[in-house]
Amino acid sequence: MTEITTTVQIDRPRSEVFAYLTDLRNAPEWSTELLRRTFDGDEVELGTTGVDELRALGRVLVTPWQVTEYLPPESIAIEFGGALSATSRFSFEEADSGASTVMTCVTDLHLRGAILRMLTPLVAMDARRADEAQFRRAKEIIESRAGKAEGAEQGRLK
């Protein structure tokens, strides 16, 4: 098992960051590897299941997943199946008196098969790079949406 930890500080309140990142319809906007996502139901909750098509390691992978922990606005955990199985736990902590959020994602990779286990360092390096890029993108999106909304609100107040 290999653990990958990625942390990003987003200059928005925790409830807003949690809501955006756990809305599965938003994932294609910020995920760097996601090609397609299908899931059951309209809202995320404990037990929600789905399937992702990802581009990783130069291949398209089909990965089933299930939400195994859901504690708004504090945390969510998702278990991914398939050859590149993993468990990702996202935690959301208030920072700067609630004005911003520190989001931490801890992913435990569980690679199956002798060949994949031998490739663990390569897979982990690729996953780290992808996480850093996609959470940087999520930060940009969440902060820019807030800036546009605040600007529009100020324009209405004048």
N, C-alpha and C positions, 0 to 999 in steps of 0.2 A: 504494500500500500504506500502511496506517495501523497503527501499533503501539499496543497498549493494555497497560499493565503494572499489575498489581494484586498487592499484597503484604499478607499477614496473618501475625501471629505467633499460634500456637496452643500453649497450655500443656500439651502432651503430647509424648512422644517421637516422633522422626521415623518410626520403623517403624509406629507406631500411626496417625499422620496419613496416611502414604502408603497403608497398607492400607485405611483407610476411604475415602479420596478416590478410589482406583483400583478399588474394588469397584463395578462398574457398577450393581449392584442398589441401592446407596445413593443414587445421583444424584437420584431423585425426592424424597428427604427434604430435600436442601439446595439443589437447583437451583431458581431462581425462574422460569425460562422453560420448563423441560422438561415436556411433556405426556405423552410416551410415548417409551420407548427399547426397541429390539430390537437384539440382537447375537448373533453366532455364538459357540458354545462356552459353557463355564461359567466360565472364568477369563480375565482379561485377560493378553494376551501380545503380543509384537511381531506385527503383522499382523492382530490382531483387527479385525473390521469390524462395522458396525452402521448403524442409521438412527435419527435422532431426529426427533420432532415437537416443534417449539418454537413458543411464542407470542412473537413479536418484532415490534416496530413495528406493533402492532395487527393482525397477521396470523398465521396458522398456516403455518409453513414446515416442509418435509420436507427433512432434511439427512443425506445419507450421510456416514459417517466411517470412518477407519482409524487404528489405533495405529501410528505410524511410529517411535517410540522407546520402549523400556521397559527402564529400568535401576533396579530396586528396590534400596533405598528412596530413590534419588536423584532420578529424573526420569521423566516420561512425556510424550510428544508425540502429539497427535492432529490429523490433517488432516481438515477438514470440507469437503465439496463443495457444489455447488449455487450459486445466484446470490449468496448471502452466504458465499462460501467463506472459510476461515480456517485458520490453523495455530496451535494453542495448545500451548505448552510449559510444563509445570509442573515447578518444581524445589523440592526439599525440603532445607533446610539445618538442621543442629543448632544450637541456641542454648541459652544458660544451662547449659552443661556437659551437654547432652543432655536436659535436663528439658523443653524446648520446641522447637518447630519453626517456622522461617520458611519459609512457602510463598509462592513467587512464580509468578504466571501471566503469561506474555508471549504475547499474541495478535496475530498479523499478519493483518489483514483484507485480503482480495483481492476487492473488489467488481467484479462483471462487469456490463457493459452501461452505456451512457451515463447513463441515469437514475439507476441505483444509484451510479455514481461521483459524480454531482452531489450525492447525498444522503449522501456519506461522513461529513461532520461530524455529521449527525443520527444515523446508524447508530453511529458511534464513541461519541457521547455516551450513547446508549441501552445500548451494550455495556459501557461503563465503569460505569454505574449498576447494571446487572445483575450484573456481576462483583463489585462491592463488596458488594451485598446478599447474593449467594449465598455468598461466602466468609465473610462475617460470620456467616451462618446456619450454615455448616459448622463454624466455630469454636465457636459455641454448642453445637451438637450433640455434637461430639467431646469438648469439655471437660465437658459435663454428663453424658455417658455414663461418663466416667472417674470423676467425682465419685460417681455412683450405685454404680459397681462398687467403689470404694474404701470407701464407706460400708458396703456389704453385707459386704465382707471384714472390716472392723473389727468389725462386729456378730457375725460368726462367731467371731472371736478372743476375744471376751469370755466 
